[in-house]
Amino acid sequence: MYKIFFRLIFQRMDPEQAHHLAFRWIRLAARIPVLRTFVAAALAPRHKELRTEAFGLRMHGPFGLAAGFDKNAVAIDGMSMLGFDHVEIGTVTGEAQPGNPKKRLFRLVKDRALINRMGFNNDGSLAVAARLASREPVFRTVVGVNIGKTKVVPEEEAVGDYVKSAERLAPYADYLVVNVSSPNTPGLRNLQAVDHLRPLLTAVREAADRIVANRHVPLLVKIAPDLADEDVDAVADLAVELGLDGIIATNTTIAREGLASEPSLVKETGGLSGAPLKERSLEVLRRLYARVGDRITLVGVGGVENAEDAWQRILAGATLVQGYSAFVYEGPFWSRTIHKGLAARLRTSPHATLADAVGADVRTTA
């Protein structure tokens, strides 16, 4: 039913307008008590065997919503209602910014992909922090907060910009993510170089510890799939050295190889997400797990379309799996379908628990 609706309605709309329309519907449903209860019962059934613990946080399952969908923390309960086990909001920057000029979001339907050059459009860390502070949760949901650099802030002042966001948002974050991998903010990916990344992550860690003294706020870094293998290894080693809680692999890619969509779409600048990212994202995840093992929690994202994709991410070393782009094509039953499929795969696997399955393929081939 959704695929017919998508083809007849959403596919004919501007992608960003369609996103905002769907977003409004989700938020509206979450505000109506009887309706949200009905929707959650239909779309978010729980599977006890999928219960997951990551960096000290307990979740109903391993599958969450990646950053980018809810940039301003306005639909956390709505996304939980749809079955996501955790919701990562953002990317949030130190100061509010409108993002890049429109048109800035493109559907590559033939490739089941998206290209975006949104440019971290968001309300800014002060406004988002106030929204999180006043939030009265309807559903128990783990909330991650993804922070990035304000566009107008020079690269040499980036650390202070991230620290400002961390100080404002860490009190309300179940975990905090440093995003240095979006291709849509000039100079941002330069911060993935270890010499730049070390002082940045150290400063954010110190800021979170200073502001939130009564608990440990898990800190993760999100990396790009376009990193060379040796740079992936360097980030992995740095994460272990600094005692990071996790790495998210991966963000969008600037690569365009092998796409079937019209050349006019393929040539659009921005980050490519969705099915074409599947193979490289999985490669990076496997490499990270081979390097860090169980010392750091890994989050697999990029090209996750179905339960088999999620299962392969777990076998490759991901404790948590995230998705976003396929939600556009699969619709509201997507999370339910993935959970059902994961539970079925676990039952027929040799693994007693989901935690036992994490990294099993990499350990076997090591």
C-alpha positions in Angstrom: 0.0 0.0 0.0 2.7 2.5 0.9 4.7 1.8 -2.3 1.6 2.7 -4.3 1.1 5.8 -2.3 4.8 6.7 -2.7 4.6 6.2 -6.5 1.4 8.2 -6.9 2.0 11.0 -4.3 5.4 11.4 -2.7 7.4 10.6 -5.9 5.6 13.5 -7.7 6.5 15.9 -4.9 9.7 17.8 -4.2 11.7 15.5 -1.9 12.1 18.1 0.8 8.4 19.0 0.7 7.5 15.3 0.9 9.7 14.9 3.9 8.1 17.8 5.8 4.6 16.5 5.0 5.4 13.0 6.3 7.1 14.6 9.3 4.0 16.6 10.1 1.8 13.5 9.9 4.2 11.6 12.3 4.3 14.4 14.8 0.5 14.8 14.7 -0.1 11.1 15.3 2.2 11.1 18.2 0.3 13.9 19.9 -3.0 12.0 19.9 -3.0 9.5 22.8 -5.4 6.9 21.4 -3.9 7.1 17.9 -0.3 6.8 19.0 -1.1 3.8 21.1 -2.7 2.1 18.2 0.1 3.0 15.8 2.8 1.8 18.3 1.0 -1.5 18.8 0.9 -2.1 15.1 4.3 -0.8 14.1 6.5 -1.3 17.2 5.9 -4.8 18.6 8.7 -5.8 20.9 10.8 -9.0 20.5 12.4 -10.0 23.8 15.3 -11.8 22.0 16.4 -8.5 20.3 16.9 -6.6 23.6 20.2 -4.8 23.3 22.7 -3.1 25.6 25.2 -0.6 24.2 27.5 1.7 26.1 25.5 1.0 29.3 22.2 1.8 27.7 19.4 -0.7 27.4 17.2 -0.7 24.3 14.3 -2.7 23.0 16.4 -3.7 20.0 19.4 -2.8 17.9 17.7 -0.8 15.1 17.6 3.0 15.3 17.0 6.1 13.2 20.1 7.7 11.9 20.8 11.5 12.3 19.4 13.7 9.6 15.7 12.9 9.7 14.9 14.7 13.0 17.4 17.6 13.0 15.7 19.6 15.7 14.4 17.0 18.2 10.8 17.6 17.4 9.6 14.1 16.6 11.4 11.8 19.0 8.2 10.1 20.3 6.8 9.9 16.8 9.8 8.0 15.5 9.7 5.7 18.6 6.1 5.2 17.8 7.1 3.8 14.4 9.4 1.2 16.1 12.9 2.7 16.1 14.8 1.5 19.2 16.8 4.7 19.4 16.6 8.1 17.7 19.6 10.1 16.9 18.7 13.8 16.4 20.7 16.4 14.5 23.1 17.2 13.2 23.0 20.2 15.6 25.4 23.1 15.2 26.6 25.6 17.7 24.6 28.4 16.0 21.3 28.2 14.1 21.7 28.1 10.3 19.4 27.8 7.3 21.6 25.3 5.5 22.4 25.4 1.8 20.1 26.9 -0.8 17.2 24.8 -2.2 16.9 22.5 -4.1 19.1 20.4 -1.9 17.6 17.0 -1.7 17.2 14.5 -4.6 15.7 11.1 -5.0 17.5 8.5 -7.1 14.6 6.1 -7.3 16.3 3.7 -9.7 19.2 3.3 -7.2 17.0 3.5 -4.1 19.2 6.3 -2.9 19.2 10.0 -2.0 21.6 12.8 -2.6 21.5 15.6 -0.1 23.4 18.8 0.4 21.2 20.1 3.2 24.2 21.8 4.9 23.3 21.1 8.6 20.1 23.2 8.5 18.9 23.3 12.1 17.7 25.6 15.0 21.1 25.6 16.7 22.3 24.1 20.0 20.7 26.6 22.3 17.2 26.1 20.9 17.5 22.3 20.6 18.8 22.0 24.2 15.8 24.0 25.4 13.5 21.7 23.5 15.1 18.6 25.0 15.0 20.1 28.5 11.2 20.7 28.2 10.4 17.4 26.6 8.0 15.1 28.4 8.6 11.6 26.9 5.7 9.5 25.9 7.8 6.4 25.0 11.0 5.2 26.6 13.5 6.0 23.9 17.3 6.3 23.8 18.1 9.7 22.3 21.5 10.3 20.7 22.6 13.9 19.9 24.7 14.4 16.8 26.8 17.7 16.7 28.6 19.3 13.9 30.5 22.5 13.0 28.6 25.8 12.2 29.4 26.6 8.6 30.6 30.2 9.2 33.1 29.1 12.0 36.6 28.8 10.6 38.3 25.4 10.7 40.8 26.6 13.3 37.9 27.6 15.6 36.0 24.3 15.2 36.9 22.9 18.6 35.3 25.8 20.4 32.2 25.5 18.3 31.8 21.8 19.1 32.5 22.4 22.8 29.7 25.0 22.9 27.3 22.5 21.5 28.5 19.7 23.8 28.1 21.9 26.9 24.5 22.8 25.9 23.4 19.4 24.7 25.2 16.8 26.8 22.9 17.0 29.8 20.0 15.8 27.6 21.9 13.2 25.5 21.9 9.5 26.2 24.9 9.5 23.9 26.7 12.2 22.0 28.1 12.0 18.5 30.8 14.1 16.9 30.1 14.4 13.2 33.2 15.2 11.2 32.1 13.4 8.1 29.4 15.3 6.2 30.5 16.4 2.8 28.2 19.4 2.8 30.1 21.7 5.2 33.3 23.1 3.7 36.4 21.8 5.5 34.5 19.5 7.9 36.0 16.3 6.6 39.5 17.7 7.2 38.7 17.2 10.9 38.8 13.4 10.4 42.6 13.6 10.2 44.0 12.2 13.4 46.0 15.3 14.2 42.8 17.4 14.1 40.5 14.8 15.5 42.5 14.1 18.7 42.2 17.6 20.2 38.6 17.9 19.1 37.4 14.6 20.7 39.5 15.3 23.8 37.9 18.8 24.2 34.3 17.4 23.7 34.9 14.6 26.2 36.2 17.1 28.8 33.2 19.4 28.2 30.7 16.6 28.6 32.4 15.4 31.8 32.5 18.9 33.2 28.9 19.7 32.5 27.4 16.3 33.4 29.2 15.3 36.5 26.6 12.7 37.8 26.9 10.3 34.8 29.1 9.3 31.9 27.8 10.6 28.6 28.9 8.1 25.9 30.9 9.8 23.2 31.0 8.5 19.6 32.5 9.8 16.3 30.9 9.4 12.9 33.2 8.8 10.0 32.9 8.9 6.2 33.0 5.8 3.9 35.4 7.7 1.6 38.3 7.4 4.1 41.2 5.3 2.9 41.7 2.1 4.7 44.8 3.3 6.5 42.8 6.3 7.7 40.0 4.1 9.0 42.7 2.2 11.0 44.1 5.5 12.3 40.6 6.6 13.6 40.1 3.2 15.1 43.4 3.4 17.0 42.7 6.9 18.1 39.3 5.9 19.4 40.9 3.1 21.5 43.6 5.5 22.7 41.1 8.1 23.8 38.7 5.6 25.3 35.8 6.6 23.1 32.5 4.7 23.6 31.8 4.1 19.9 32.3 4.7 16.2 29.5 5.2 13.7 30.3 3.8 10.2 29.4 5.4 8.0 28.1 8.8 6.8 27.2 9.6 3.2 29.6 9.3 0.3 30.8 11.6 -2.5 31.4 8.6 -4.8 29.0 8.1 -7.8 30.2 4.8 -9.3 27.7 2.3 -10.7 24.6 4.4 -10.5 21.6 3.7 -12.8 19.8 7.0 -12.3 19.6 9.8 -14.9 22.9 11.7 -15.3 21.2 14.9 -14.4 20.6 13.5 -10.9 23.9 11.6 -10.5 25.8 14.8 -11.2 24.2 16.7 -8.3 26.7 17.5 -5.5 26.2 16.3 -2.0 26.3 13.2 0.0 24.9 10.0 -1.5 23.0 7.6 0.8 21.0 4.5 0.4 21.6 1.2 -1.4 24.7 2.2 -3.3 26.5 2.8 0.0 25.9 -0.8 1.2 29.1 -2.5 0.2 31.6 0.1 1.3 29.8 0.8 4.6 30.0 -2.9 5.4 33.7 -3.0 4.4 34.5 -0.2 6.8 32.5 -1.8 9.6 34.4 -5.1 9.1 37.7 -3.3 9.1 36.9 -1.4 12.3 35.8 -4.5 14.2 38.9 -6.4 13.1 40.9 -3.5 14.5 39.0 -2.7 17.8 37.1 -5.9 18.6 34.9 -5.6 21.6 36.8 -2.6 23.1 34.5 -0.1 21.3 30.8 -0.2 20.4 30.3 0.0 16.6 27.2 1.4 14.9 26.5 0.3 11.4 24.7 2.6 9.0 24.7 3.1 5.3 22.7 1.1 2.7 20.6 -0.8 5.3 17.3 -1.6 3.5 16.1 -4.8 5.1 16.6 -7.4 7.9 19.3 -9.2 6.0 21.3 -6.0 5.7 20.9 -5.3 9.4 21.9 -8.9 10.2 25.0 -8.6 8.1 25.9 -5.4 10.0 25.6 -7.3 13.3 27.7 -10.2 12.1 30.3 -7.7 10.8 30.6 -6.2 14.3 27.8 -3.7 14.8 26.0 -3.7 18.2 23.6 -1.1 16.8 22.3 -0.6 13.3 20.8 2.6 11.9 18.8 3.5 8.8 17.2 6.5 7.2 17.2 6.6 3.4 15.3 3.3 2.9 12.5 4.7 5.2 11.7 7.0 2.3 11.1 4.1 0.0 9.7 1.5 2.5 7.4 3.6 4.6 6.0 3.2 8.1 6.2 -0.6 8.3 9.9 -0.6 7.6 11.1 -0.9 11.2 8.5 -3.6 12.1 9.7 -5.6 9.1 13.3 -5.4 10.1 12.7 -6.4 13.7 10.6 -9.4 12.6 13.3 -10.4 10.2 16.1 -10.0 12.7 14.3 -12.1 15.3 13.8 -14.9 12.7 17.4 -14.8 11.7 18.6 -15.0 15.3 16.3 -18.0 15.9 17.8 -20.0 13.0 21.4 -18.9 13.7 23.9 -20.7 15.9 24.0 -17.8 18.3 22.1 -17.9 21.6 21.8 -14.1 21.8 22.1 -11.1 19.6 25.2 -10.0 21.5 26.8 -13.4 20.6 26.3 -12.7 16.9 28.1 -9.3 17.0 31.3 -9.7 15.0 30.8 -13.4 14.4 31.8 -13.3 10.8 34.9 -11.3 11.4 36.0 -13.5 14.2 35.5 -16.6 12.0 37.7 -15.2 9.2 40.4 -13.7 11.5 
